[in-house]
């Protein structure tokens, strides 16, 4: 009797969930499905470095493409638009439009140093983007984004113990096609992007893609004596991609050159944005107001470029692929990090008025990469056998040369050369050379018509040569400080997966995997004296899932459950009262949860998606402790040295719940089509730092967007005009903090209204 009640209850719950998602009854959908010809498109992905149906891949993977991708990424959005738009994925940045930090299943890295390594790798057009500045390249003319969750240490290799984010741009073709889109929005924002491609000869084709984004400064400074309207918040972004494709009978070659130029302002820091004793936003603030005394000197300039050459030979039973690439990044970013005014004494040692709240000391700093080069080479051999066995084997080489400069400025001291305040009073430089290589293989075997198994192996060898020098101390410490470190390690990563075809429309999969991240170095010695090294981290993961097409192809439901254990996880003790970043290792970190992706054709005019994930992470290390904040209320117990114990804490920037939904309605009208597109996203509360505190706990973030317009065809072109709003309800939430001085924080983007015109030509 009890078993029957539970079964009935489960059935009712499932029916209710499906009805809530679909907006109608499950039985009605089933009846309508028989009469419909429109079905969900097959999503082709390259999660295993070959084109496959996403429903048949034994990996927890989500893809963004088509209308969803266009709506999320258009009209001035940078790469942070992906935050909470895919289950188990969050994205944040303390640099603004550049230096994004990715978190998958709660695993990421909060370190803001320009040398920080991340456990989530970003791969663009099959080339890894290792330095965090490379990861901020704008999103335009992209065919598909894939998020591969869990360790990806076999085919993709280094720094992927948490997962992988993969971008694939639209490739050249012999057919002439292209598009152009221009939008105008809040605060006089202008966004243009476009692309055109065609065949040059019967074997050579090209595609040129461009992006221009401009937003004037709109944030007012209201600090007494430093008042200025429209001082922060603006940017001018330009980027381009040029591709040439050669297609012979058994050989193809793709040349890709891409470049980015960004001039703007860093993210706006706001002193004592968070009210002490709570995580409420100080009512003094609005999204377009700051109280800084160094805002006039805040600047951010980013230049990146890259060149890749992909060569592929089809030898009938084998394919040889070579990918040679070079990437380079430069940045200079200067900001008023304390986010307030005052905190110093004048020439007569008279304290200057300060605010908002208490500013213990002024903090104005800059970081720069004046020189950076990354070289990668991948060579792989893939079989194309018609039998039960196939494989991929390959070699990967990685070289990176990196120089980082750190500057400190005395906000109150006059700089005669610059004819402004903010005289430089500190300087340090870091040098790092990284050399890595790997051998990898993936072996597929079809056991029966219903069962396929895959074994992956990778041997990785990683070595860093790091040195740092401080020639000017902001604390007046005389002399030069030099430190160095040379960590290295090697590791064998592996994975074993299986796919079982339960029915023609339902696949079950299971996967166990091991991942690895090589040792990391933190030597930002401008405010400290030590270089810290985190030992290699390893992760073991197990997941099971189902991928199903339902309702005769008009519904799709994919679900995964997972558990992982990470040993020696690399963590960054950011800031604290000592204002010095340190790398540490946690003995063990565990995580478990689930992800559900679903997509529905509800009627001929209505499509919907609904996705949700749950991630629970926990640090298991009874002795691990870190410094606390300067003014906040820490909830963790302290050890004998006054540091805060982390045992039992969840990871920073690791929301337990992420959920998103979309609904697209279309209606034929006159000679065109009227459409309304809505999207909702939610992520639950997060901790900004390793320790738990009242003030630095980010509230849950809920954002909604609406896009409505009209599309029509005229001649050989498609046209579209639309109006849109992002952050519809103008939710204002603190998304990050600075803890070493006062309760400084950063806010999410305010409501944004705009209109767009787009033309596609063929």
C-alpha positions in Angstrom: 0.0 0.0 0.0 2.8 2.4 0.9 4.7 1.6 -2.3 1.6 2.2 -4.4 1.1 5.6 -2.7 4.6 6.6 -3.4 4.3 5.6 -7.0 1.1 7.5 -7.4 2.6 10.5 -5.7 5.6 10.4 -8.0 3.4 10.2 -11.0 1.4 13.2 -9.9 4.6 15.2 -9.2 6.0 14.3 -12.6 2.8 15.2 -14.4 2.6 18.5 -12.5 6.2 19.4 -13.4 5.7 18.6 -17.1 2.4 20.5 -17.1 4.1 23.5 -15.5 6.8 23.5 -18.1 4.6 22.9 -21.0 1.6 25.0 -20.0 -0.8 22.2 -20.8 -1.4 18.6 -19.9 0.9 15.8 -20.9 -1.9 13.8 -22.5 -2.9 16.8 -24.6 0.7 17.2 -25.8 0.8 13.5 -26.7 -2.4 13.8 -28.8 -1.2 16.9 -30.6 2.2 15.4 -31.3 0.6 13.0 -33.8 -0.7 15.8 -35.9 2.4 17.9 -36.0 5.2 17.8 -38.6 7.5 20.3 -36.8 10.0 18.6 -34.6 13.1 19.6 -32.5 16.2 19.9 -34.5 19.0 17.4 -34.0 21.8 19.0 -32.1 25.2 18.1 -33.5 28.1 18.7 -31.2 31.9 18.0 -31.2 32.3 17.1 -27.5 34.5 14.2 -28.5 36.4 16.0 -31.3 34.1 14.6 -34.0 30.6 15.5 -35.1 28.0 13.5 -33.2 24.4 13.7 -32.2 24.3 15.2 -28.7 21.7 12.5 -27.6 24.2 9.7 -28.3 27.3 11.1 -26.5 28.1 9.6 -23.0 28.9 13.0 -21.5 26.8 15.5 -19.6 26.7 18.3 -22.2 24.5 21.3 -22.9 24.5 23.4 -26.1 23.4 26.9 -26.9 22.6 27.7 -30.5 20.0 29.3 -32.8 17.4 31.5 -31.2 18.5 31.0 -27.7 22.1 32.0 -28.4 21.0 35.0 -30.5 18.7 36.3 -27.8 21.2 35.8 -24.9 24.3 37.2 -26.6 23.1 40.1 -28.8 23.1 43.8 -28.2 26.2 44.6 -26.2 26.4 41.5 -24.0 29.9 40.2 -23.1 30.7 36.6 -22.3 29.1 36.9 -18.8 25.7 36.5 -20.5 26.2 32.8 -20.0 25.8 33.1 -16.2 23.0 30.7 -15.1 21.9 30.2 -18.7 23.1 26.6 -18.7 22.6 24.1 -15.8 25.6 24.0 -13.4 27.4 26.9 -15.1 28.0 30.3 -13.6 30.3 33.1 -14.8 31.5 36.2 -12.9 34.3 38.8 -13.1 35.8 41.5 -11.0 37.4 43.1 -14.1 34.1 43.8 -15.9 34.0 42.9 -19.6 37.2 40.9 -19.5 38.8 38.2 -17.3 35.6 36.0 -16.9 35.8 33.3 -14.2 33.9 30.1 -15.1 32.4 27.7 -12.5 31.0 24.2 -13.4 29.3 22.1 -10.8 30.6 24.6 -8.2 34.3 24.2 -9.2 36.1 27.3 -10.3 38.8 29.8 -9.1 38.1 33.2 -7.5 41.7 34.4 -8.0 41.9 37.8 -9.8 45.6 37.6 -10.5 46.4 37.7 -14.2 48.4 34.5 -13.7 45.5 32.6 -12.2 44.8 29.1 -13.6 41.2 27.9 -13.7 39.8 24.3 -13.5 37.3 25.2 -16.3 39.0 25.4 -19.7 37.8 27.6 -22.6 38.3 26.3 -26.1 37.5 28.6 -29.1 37.6 27.0 -32.5 39.6 24.1 -31.1 42.3 26.2 -29.5 42.6 26.4 -25.8 42.5 30.0 -24.3 44.7 29.6 -21.2 45.3 33.1 -19.9 42.2 34.6 -18.3 42.3 37.7 -20.5 42.0 35.5 -23.6 38.8 34.1 -22.2 37.0 37.4 -22.5 36.9 37.5 -26.4 33.5 38.8 -27.5 30.8 36.4 -28.7 29.7 37.1 -32.3 29.0 35.0 -35.4 29.1 31.9 -33.2 27.4 28.7 -34.5 27.3 26.9 -31.2 28.4 26.9 -27.6 28.9 23.6 -25.7 29.4 23.1 -22.0 30.9 19.8 -21.1 30.5 19.1 -17.4 32.8 16.9 -15.3 36.5 16.1 -15.9 37.5 16.4 -19.5 41.1 15.4 -19.0 41.5 12.9 -21.8 40.8 14.5 -25.1 41.1 18.2 -24.0 43.7 17.8 -21.3 45.2 20.3 -19.0 43.2 22.4 -16.6 39.8 20.7 -17.2 39.0 18.9 -14.0 35.7 20.8 -13.6 34.7 20.8 -17.3 35.0 22.7 -20.5 33.3 25.6 -22.3 33.6 25.3 -26.1 32.9 27.9 -28.8 32.6 27.1 -32.5 32.4 30.1 -34.9 30.4 30.0 -38.2 32.8 28.6 -40.8 33.3 29.7 -44.4 31.4 28.0 -47.2 31.0 28.2 -51.0 27.5 29.7 -50.6 27.3 33.5 -50.3 25.6 34.5 -47.1 25.9 36.9 -44.2 24.1 39.2 -41.8 24.3 42.6 -40.3 22.6 43.7 -37.0 22.6 47.1 -35.3 21.0 48.0 -32.0 20.5 51.1 -29.8 19.8 50.8 -26.1 19.9 52.3 -22.6 22.6 54.9 -21.9 23.1 55.5 -25.6 24.6 52.1 -26.2 25.3 51.2 -29.8 26.0 47.7 -31.0 26.9 46.5 -34.5 27.9 43.0 -35.6 28.0 41.5 -39.0 29.5 38.8 -41.2 29.8 37.9 -44.8 31.1 34.7 -46.5 31.5 33.4 -50.0 33.5 31.2 -52.3 36.5 32.8 -53.9 37.3 29.9 -56.1 35.7 26.5 -56.4 38.0 25.3 -53.6 38.6 28.4 -51.5 36.0 30.3 -49.4 36.3 33.0 -46.9 34.2 34.6 -44.1 34.8 38.0 -42.4 33.0 38.8 -39.1 33.1 42.1 -37.2 31.8 43.5 -34.0 31.7 47.1 -32.8 30.2 48.0 -29.4 30.1 51.5 -27.8 28.6 52.7 -24.6 29.4 56.2 -23.2 30.3 56.6 -19.5 27.0 56.9 -17.5 28.0 56.4 -13.8 28.2 59.7 -11.8 30.8 60.4 -9.1 29.3 62.1 -6.1 32.3 62.0 -3.7 32.6 65.5 -2.1 35.3 67.5 -4.0 35.4 64.9 -6.8 31.9 65.3 -8.3 31.7 64.4 -12.0 28.8 63.2 -14.1 29.3 60.4 -16.6 32.7 59.2 -15.3 32.5 55.4 -15.3 30.7 52.5 -17.0 31.6 53.1 -20.6 33.5 51.1 -23.2 34.4 50.9 -26.8 34.9 47.4 -28.1 36.0 46.3 -31.5 36.7 42.8 -32.7 37.1 40.9 -36.0 37.6 37.4 -37.3 38.8 36.5 -40.8 38.8 32.9 -42.0 39.9 31.2 -45.2 38.9 27.6 -46.0 40.5 25.4 -48.6 38.5 22.2 -49.5 40.2 19.7 -51.8 39.3 16.1 -52.6 41.0 14.6 -49.5 42.5 17.7 -47.8 41.1 20.8 -46.1 42.8 23.7 -44.5 41.3 26.5 -42.3 43.1 29.7 -41.5 41.6 31.8 -38.7 42.9 35.2 -37.6 41.1 37.1 -34.8 41.7 40.4 -33.1 40.2 42.4 -30.2 40.6 46.0 -29.1 38.8 47.2 -25.9 39.1 50.7 -24.3 36.8 51.4 -21.4 36.4 51.5 -17.7 36.9 48.7 -15.1 33.9 47.4 -13.1 32.7 50.0 -10.6 33.8 49.3 -7.0 31.5 50.7 -4.3 32.8 51.3 -0.8 30.6 49.9 2.0 28.0 48.9 -0.6 27.0 46.1 1.8 25.5 47.3 5.1 27.5 45.9 8.1 25.7 43.1 9.9 23.6 42.2 6.9 23.9 41.6 3.2 21.6 44.5 2.3 22.6 47.1 -0.3 23.4 50.5 1.2 20.4 52.7 0.2 22.9 55.5 -0.6 23.8 53.7 -3.8 22.1 53.4 -7.2 23.5 51.6 -10.2 24.6 54.8 -11.8 26.3 56.4 -8.7 29.7 55.9 -7.1 31.6 57.8 -4.4 35.2 57.5 -5.5 38.1 59.9 -5.3 40.2 58.2 -8.1 37.5 57.5 -10.7 39.0 60.0 -13.1 42.1 57.7 -13.5 40.2 54.5 -13.8 40.9 52.8 -17.2 41.0 49.5 -18.9 42.6 48.7 -22.2 42.7 45.2 -23.7 44.3 44.0 -26.9 44.3 40.4 -28.0 45.0 38.6 -31.3 45.5 35.1 -32.5 46.2 33.0 -35.5 45.4 29.3 -36.0 45.8 26.9 -38.9 43.9 23.6 -39.0 45.0 21.1 -41.6 43.1 17.8 -42.2 43.9 14.9 -44.5 41.3 12.3 -45.3 43.0 8.9 -45.9 39.8 7.0 -46.2 40.3 4.7 -43.2 42.1 7.4 -41.2 42.0 11.2 -40.8 45.0 13.2 -39.8 44.4 16.5 -38.1 47.0 19.2 -37.3 46.0 22.4 -35.4 48.8 25.0 -35.0 47.9 28.2 -33.0 49.3 31.4 -31.6 47.5 33.7 -29.1 48.6 36.9 -27.5 47.1 39.2 -24.9 47.9 42.6 -23.5 46.0 44.5 -20.8 46.3 47.6 -18.5 43.6 48.0 -15.9 43.6 50.7 -13.2 40.8 51.2 -10.6 39.8 52.8 -7.3 39.6 49.5 -5.5 38.6 50.8 -2.1 35.6 52.3 -3.9 35.3 55.4 -1.7 37.0 58.7 -0.9 39.4 59.7 1.8 41.3 57.3 4.0 44.5 59.4 4.1 45.9 62.5 5.7 46.9 65.7 3.9 50.3 67.3 3.8 49.7 68.6 7.4 48.7 65.1 8.6 45.1 66.3 8.9 42.7 63.4 8.1 40.7 64.0 4.9 36.9 63.4 5.2 36.1 59.9 4.1 33.1 57.9 3.0 30.8 56.3 2.4 31.3 54.8 5.9 34.8 54.0 7.2 37.7 53.8 4.7 40.7 52.4 6.5 43.1 53.3 3.8 43.0 54.4 0.1 43.6 51.6 -2.4 44.3 52.5 -6.0 46.0 49.8 -8.0 46.7 48.7 -11.6 47.6 45.4 -13.2 49.1 44.9 -16.6 50.2 42.2 -19.1 52.7 44.0 -21.3 53.9 40.8 -23.0 52.3 37.5 -23.6 52.6 34.7 -26.1 50.9 31.3 -26.2 51.8 28.6 -28.7 49.9 25.3 -29.1 50.2 22.3 -31.4 47.9 19.4 -31.6 48.3 16.4 -33.9 45.9 13.6 -33.9 45.0 10.5 -35.9 41.4 9.3 -36.1 40.2 6.0 -37.5 37.2 5.8 -39.8 36.6 2.0 -39.7 33.2 0.6 -40.6 33.6 -2.1 -38.0 33.0 -2.2 -34.3 36.3 -0.6 -33.2 37.5 3.0 -33.8 40.0 5.3 -32.0 41.7 8.7 -31.8 45.3 9.2 -30.7 47.3 12.4 -30.5 50.0 14.7 -29.3 49.6 18.1 -27.7 52.2 20.7 -27.1 51.8 24.0 -25.1 54.2 26.9 -24.5 53.3 30.2 -22.8 55.5 33.2 -22.0 53.9 35.7 -19.6 54.9 39.0 -18.0 52.6 40.6 -15.4 53.1 44.1 -13.8 51.4 45.3 -10.6 51.3 48.9 -9.6 50.2 50.8 -6.5 49.4 54.5 -6.3 49.2 57.0 -3.5 45.8 58.6 -4.2 46.7 61.8 -2.2 50.1 62.4 -3.8 50.4 64.7 -6.8 52.0 63.1 -10.0 53.7 66.0 -11.7 54.4 64.1 -14.9 50.7 63.1 -15.2 49.5 66.5 -13.8 47.1 64.6 -11.6 47.0 62.9 -8.2 47.7 59.3 -7.8 51.5 59.2 -7.7 52.9 55.6 -8.2 54.3 54.2 -4.9 54.6 50.5 -5.7 55.8 48.2 -8.5 56.3 44.5 -8.9 56.7 42.3 -11.9 56.1 38.5 -12.5 57.6 36.3 -15.2 56.3 32.8 -16.0 57.2 30.3 -18.7 55.0 27.3 -18.9 55.9 24.1 -20.9 53.5 21.2 -21.2 53.0 18.2 -23.4 50.6 15.3 -23.6 49.9 12.1 -25.3 46.3 11.0 -25.5 44.0 8.4 -26.9 40.3 7.5 -27.0 39.1 4.0 -28.0 35.5 3.1 -29.0 34.1 -0.4 -29.2 30.6 -1.4 -30.2 29.8 -4.3 -28.0 26.3 -4.9 -29.6 23.7 -2.9 -31.5 22.7 -1.3 -28.2 25.9 -1.0 -26.3 29.0 1.1 -27.0 31.9 1.6 -24.6 34.8 4.2 -24.7 38.1 4.2 -22.9 40.2 7.4 -22.8 43.8 7.9 -21.5 46.1 10.9 -21.4 49.6 11.4 -20.1 50.3 15.0 -19.2 53.6 16.6 -18.3 53.6 20.2 -17.0 56.4 22.5 -15.9 56.5 26.2 -14.8 59.4 28.5 -14.4 58.3 31.4 -12.3 60.1 34.5 -10.8 58.9 37.8 -9.4 60.6 41.0 -8.4 59.4 44.0 -6.3 61.4 47.1 -6.9 59.1 49.6 -5.1 57.1 48.8 -2.0 53.8 50.7 -1.2 54.7 50.3 2.5 58.1 52.0 2.0 60.1 48.8 2.6 63.6 49.5 1.2 65.5 47.3 -1.3 64.4 44.8 -3.9 62.6 41.6 -3.2 63.0 38.6 -5.5 61.3 35.3 -5.3 61.1 32.2 -7.6 59.4 28.8 -7.9 59.7 26.0 -10.4 56.9 23.5 -9.9 56.3 20.6 -12.2 54.3 17.4 -12.3 53.0 14.7 -14.6 49.8 12.6 -14.4 47.8 10.0 -16.2 44.1 11.0 -16.7 41.5 8.5 -17.8 37.8 8.0 -18.4 35.5 5.0 -19.1 32.1 5.6 -20.5 29.2 3.5 -21.9 26.1 4.3 -23.9 23.2 1.9 -23.9 20.3 2.3 -26.4 17.2 1.4 -24.3 14.8 2.2 -27.1 15.1 4.1 -30.4 14.4 7.3 -28.5 16.1 6.7 -25.1 19.8 6.3 -24.4 21.3 5.6 -21.0 24.9 6.5 -20.3 27.4 6.1 -17.5 30.9 7.6 -17.1 33.7 7.5 -14.6 36.5 9.9 -15.1 39.7 11.2 -13.6 41.0 14.8 -14.1 44.1 16.7 -13.2 45.3 20.3 -12.8 49.0 21.0 -12.7 50.6 23.0 -9.9 49.7 26.7 -9.8 51.9 29.7 -8.7 50.8 32.9 -6.9 53.5 35.5 -6.6 51.7 38.8 -6.6 54.2 40.2 -4.1 53.3 43.9 -4.4 51.6 43.7 -1.0 53.3 40.5 0.3 56.7 38.8 0.6 56.1 35.2 -0.4 55.4 33.1 -3.5 52.9 30.3 -2.8 52.5 27.1 -4.8 49.5 24.9 -4.9 50.2 21.3 -5.5 48.4 19.4 -8.3 44.8 18.7 -7.8 43.0 15.5 -9.0 39.4 14.7 -9.3 37.5 11.4 -9.6 33.9 11.7 -10.9 31.1 9.3 -11.6 27.8 10.2 -13.4 24.8 8.4 -14.8 22.2 9.9 -17.2 19.4 9.5 -19.6 18.9 11.2 -22.9 15.5 10.9 -24.4 13.4 12.2 -27.3 9.7 12.1 -26.4 6.4 13.0 -28.0 7.4 11.8 -31.4 10.4 14.2 -31.5 8.6 17.2 -30.1 10.1 16.9 -26.7 13.5 16.2 -25.3 14.5 15.5 -21.7 18.1 14.8 -20.6 19.0 14.2 -17.0 22.3 13.4 -15.2 23.2 12.6 -11.6 26.8 12.9 -10.5 29.2 12.7 -7.6 32.9 13.8 -7.5 35.7 13.9 -5.0 38.6 16.3 -5.5 41.9 15.7 -3.7 44.2 18.6 -3.0 41.9 21.1 -4.5 43.7 24.3 -5.4 42.0 27.2 -3.6 42.9 30.9 -3.4 42.7 32.7 -0.1 41.7 36.1 -1.7 42.3 39.3 0.2 41.5 39.2 3.9 42.7 41.7 6.3 46.3 41.1 5.2 45.4 42.0 1.6 47.5 39.3 0.1 46.4 36.4 -2.1 47.7 32.9 -1.1 47.3 29.5 -2.8 46.3 26.6 -0.6 45.3 23.0 -1.0 42.2 21.5 0.6 42.6 17.8 1.5 39.3 16.8 0.0 36.3 18.5 -1.6 33.2 16.6 -2.5 30.3 17.4 -4.6 27.1 15.9 -5.9 23.9 16.9 -7.7 21.9 16.6 -10.9 21.2 18.4 -14.1 18.0 18.4 -16.2 17.8 19.8 -19.7 14.5 19.8 -21.5 13.1 21.3 -24.8 9.5 21.2 -26.1 7.5 22.0 -29.2 4.2 22.8 -27.5 2.3 23.9 -30.5 3.1 25.0 -34.1 3.6 28.5 -32.7 5.1 27.8 -29.2 8.4 26.4 -28.2 9.8 26.1 -24.7 12.9 25.0 -22.7 13.3 24.3 -19.1 16.6 23.5 -17.3 17.5 23.0 -13.7 20.6 21.9 -11.8 21.5 21.2 -8.1 25.1 21.3 -7.0 26.2 20.6 -3.4 29.9 21.2 -2.6 31.7 20.8 0.7 35.3 21.3 1.9 36.5 18.4 4.0 39.7 19.6 5.8 39.6 20.1 9.6 42.7 22.2 9.8 42.4 24.4 6.7 42.1 28.1 7.7 42.4 31.5 6.1 42.5 35.2 7.1 39.1 36.9 7.5 37.8 40.2 6.2 38.5 43.7 7.6 35.0 44.8 8.6 32.5 42.0 7.9 30.9 39.4 10.3 32.5 36.0 9.8 30.4 33.0 10.8 33.2 30.3 10.9 35.0 29.2 14.0 38.6 30.3 14.5 41.8 28.3 15.2 44.5 29.2 17.7 46.1 31.7 15.3 42.9 33.6 14.8 42.2 32.3 11.3 38.9 31.0 10.2 38.4 27.3 9.7 36.9 26.2 6.4 35.8 22.6 7.2 32.3 22.0 6.0 32.0 25.2 3.9 30.7 25.2 0.4 33.0 26.5 -2.4 32.8 30.2 -3.2 30.6 31.3 -6.1 29.0 27.9 -6.1 25.2 28.3 -6.2 23.3 25.2 -5.2 20.5 25.9 -7.6 20.6 27.1 -11.2 17.4 27.2 -13.3 16.4 28.8 -16.6 13.5 28.7 -19.0 12.6 30.1 -22.3 9.4 30.5 -24.3 9.2 31.5 -27.9 5.9 32.4 -29.6 5.6 33.0 -33.3 2.5 34.0 -35.4 2.3 34.4 -39.1 1.1 38.0 -39.8 0.6 39.5 -43.2 3.7 38.6 -45.2 5.9 37.9 -42.2 6.1 36.6 -38.7 5.5 38.2 -35.3 7.5 36.7 -32.5 7.9 37.1 -28.7 10.8 35.5 -26.9 11.1 35.4 -23.1 13.8 34.0 -20.9 14.2 33.5 -17.2 17.2 32.6 -15.2 17.8 32.0 -11.5 20.8 31.2 -9.3 20.6 30.7 -5.6 22.7 32.5 -3.0 26.5 32.3 -3.0 29.5 33.0 -0.8 32.0 35.4 -2.3 35.0 34.0 -0.3 36.2 30.7 1.2 34.9 31.8 4.6 31.3 32.3 5.3 30.2 35.8 6.4 27.0 37.7 6.8 28.0 40.6 4.5 29.7 38.7 1.7 26.9 36.3 1.0 25.4 37.1 -2.4 21.6 37.0 -2.5 19.8 34.9 -5.1 19.7 36.4 -8.5 16.7 36.3 -10.7 16.7 37.9 -14.1 14.1 38.0 -16.9 14.4 39.1 -20.5 11.8 39.8 -23.3 12.3 40.2 -27.0 9.5 41.0 -29.4 9.6 41.8 -33.0 8.6 41.2 -36.6 10.5 39.2 -39.3 9.8 39.2 -43.0 11.4 38.3 -46.3 11.9 40.6 -49.3 13.7 39.5 -52.4 16.8 37.5 -51.4 17.0 38.9 -47.9 15.4 38.2 -44.5 14.7 41.2 -42.2 14.0 41.5 -38.6 13.1 44.4 -36.3 12.7 43.9 -32.6 12.6 45.6 -29.2 14.0 44.0 -26.1 14.6 44.4 -22.4 17.1 42.6 -20.2 16.8 42.4 -16.4 13.1 43.2 -16.8 12.4 43.7 -13.1 15.6 45.7 -12.5 16.8 43.3 -9.9 19.8 44.8 -8.0 22.1 42.3 -6.4 25.7 42.4 -5.1 27.6 40.0 -7.3 31.1 40.3 -5.8 33.1 41.8 -3.0 36.5 43.2 -1.9 37.2 42.3 1.7 40.6 43.7 2.7 39.5 47.2 3.5 35.8 47.8 3.8 32.7 46.0 2.7 33.2 47.0 -1.0 31.0 45.3 -3.6 30.0 45.2 -7.2 26.5 45.3 -8.6 24.9 43.4 -11.5 23.8 45.2 -14.6 20.7 47.3 -14.3 17.6 47.0 -16.6 18.5 47.5 -20.2 16.1 48.6 -23.0 16.9 48.5 -26.7 15.8 48.0 -30.2 17.5 46.1 -33.0 17.4 45.9 -36.8 18.9 42.8 -38.5 19.2 41.7 -42.1 20.3 38.3 -43.4 21.4 38.1 -47.0 22.0 35.0 -49.2 
